[in-house]
Amino acid sequence: MIGSIFTLARMYIKQYSIYKSNYILFTINRLVEGLVYIFVWLAIYNQTGNAEGFTLNEIVIYYVLVIILIPVTTWGINEEMSHSIRNGKIHKELLAPLSYFKYYFGLNLGEIGFGAFVGVSAGIISCFIWQVNINISLVNLISFIVVVLLGIPVTFFLQMIVGTAGFYTNSIWGMQILRKSIVYIFSGLIAPLTLFPRMVSKTSKYITI
């Protein structure tokens, strides 16, 4: 059964990879988004002489990591789930040999796999642009990978919640924007959580407990 899930993931990655333009355009999109964040902080640093306690190098490294992680944390299958509910395709998915849950988990892994490839490529290019040298120990690297892997089921369940909203509404665009906003804020993708009001940082601690 696990093999079927990974087979679905590979098929979804291949589907994205049919057109090289998908990879190129998504990578450029990630680079532009990261550049905007970094240029904003450069402007703050140049005017104030500091970046709220962070060195300029730390801020650049932070947003290089953001560029890598955004596709992993925000991409998913909620829109596809919603479409299958509205157009009636869901009845075929429910009758498939693979359970509905496992089917979409496989698709989600494929989406995240392609997103990770795009994010890492954009991150490497950003490191060359900003001449960033990330020094990280093997233990910290393994811990980072483990945390990202543990976050995949969490993001998948959020995707399921938003996707099933298709039973109640003709469009999940608003729900999708809300989900992304919550993820962006409480995961620190917009800015380090220490820069937000204390209420936000406290709430994020309760969420992660």
N, C-alpha and C positions, 0 to 999 in steps of 0.2 A: 504493500500500500504506500509506503514511504517512497518507493521507487516511482510509483505513478505520479506522486506529487512533484518530485524533482524532474520527471519527464515533462510534465505540464510547464514547469518553470523554464526548462530549456527551450520548449516550443515557443513560449511567449517571448523569450529573449531573441530567438531567431526571427520571430515575426517583426520585432522592432528593428532588427538588423538588416531586413530586406533592402531598405533604402539607406545608403550611407549618409544621406542628407539628414536623417533623423539624428544620428549620432553627432554630426557636425553642428547642427543647429541647436540641439540641446546643450552641447558643450559650450558653445558661444553664449547661450543664454545664461548658463551658470557663471561664466567668466564676467559677463557684464554686470550681473547682479552682485557678485563679489566685489567688483571694482567700485561700484556705487557705494557700498558700505565702507570700503577702505578709504575712498576719497573723502567721504564725510568725516571720518575720524582723523584723517590727515589735516583737514581744515580746522577741526577742533584743536588738534595738537599744535598746529602752527600759530593759532590765535591765543591759546591759553598756556602753552608750554608743557601741558600734561594732558593725559587722556583718562581723567578720573582715577588716577592711581596706577594705570597700566602704562608700561613703556610702549613706545611706538612699535617696536619689534613684536611685543606680545600681542598687540592689537592686530597686526598684520597676520601673525600666525593663527590667531583666533579665527579670523575670517577666512583664511585659507581652509581651515578645518570645517567652517560653516559651509563653504562651497562644496566640500566633499560630502557633507552629511545631509544637506537639504534634499537631494533626490531620494535618499534612503528614508528620511523621516516624513516626507510630504507626498511622495508619489504613492499611488495605490489603485485599488479596483472599485472604489465606491461609485464612480460614475458608470462603469460598465455594469455593475450590479443593478443600479437604478434603471438603466436602459433595458436590461433583460426582464425586469419586473414589468415595465410599462409596455413593452412590445410582445409580451407573452412567452418569450424564450425561456423563462424560468421553469415552465412545466417540463421542458426537455431536460433541463439541468437537474431537476429534482428526480427524474426517472433514470438518470445516468448511473452506471455501475459505481462510480466514485461519488461519495457523499457531497452534497452541496458545499458544506463547510470546507472539506479537503480540496474540492475543485478550485474554489476561490483562493484558498491558501496557496495552492500551487501557482495560480496566476499571479498572486501578490508577490510571491518569491521571485518570479520572473521579472516582474515590474521593478522590484527593488534591486535585483541583480543587474539589470540594464542601467538603472539609476546609479548604482554604485560604480559601475564602469565609467559612466559619464562624469560622476563627481570626482573620482580619483584622477581621471584625465585632466579635468579642469583644475584640480588642485595642483597637479604636477606643473602644468603650464603657469599657474599663478606663482608657484615657488620660483620659477625661472624669471618671471616678470619682476617680482619684488625682491629677488635674490635672497630668499628665505632659506635658512638652514635649520631644520627642525631636529634638535637633539633629543632623542627619546630612548629610554632604556628598554630592554626586551620585556621586562615585567610590565612596564607601563603600556607598551604596545599591545601585549596580550590582554591586559585589563581593558584597554580601550575596545579591542575587537569583541571581547566577551560582553561588554556593556551594550555595544551596538547590536549584537546578536540577540541579547535578552530584550532589547527594545522592539524587535521585529514583531513578536506576537502582540505587544501592546498597540503598536500602530495598526496592525491588522484588525484588531477588535474595534478600534475607532473607525476604521474603514467600513467594517460590517454595520456598525451603528448608523453611519451616515448613508450607506448604500441602501439599507432597508427602509430608509425614509421614502424611497420610491413607492412604497405601498400607500403613502398618505399625501403625496404631492406630485405634481407634474414635472417639477424641476427641483433638483437638489443643489443648484448653484449656490444659493445662500447658505445652506448647510455646509457645503464644501468650503466656502470662504471662511465660515465660522470655525470649522475644524482646523484649517490651516493657520488661522490667526491664533488659536489656542496653542497649537503645536509650536508656532514661531515664538510666542511669548514665553511659555513655560519651559521650553527646551533651550532657551538662550540663543536662538538663531538670529533674532533681531539685534540683541546686545547682551552682554553678560548680565546675569540675574542680579548681581550686586549693584548694578546701576539703576534698577527699578525701585519703586517705593517698597518699604519694608513689608507691606501687606502682600505684594506679589511674591516676594522671596519666601515669606512664611507659607503662603498657599502652595508654592511649588514644593516645599519641604514636606508638607502633609500629603501631597499627591504622590511623591516618590517613596513614602514610607510603606 
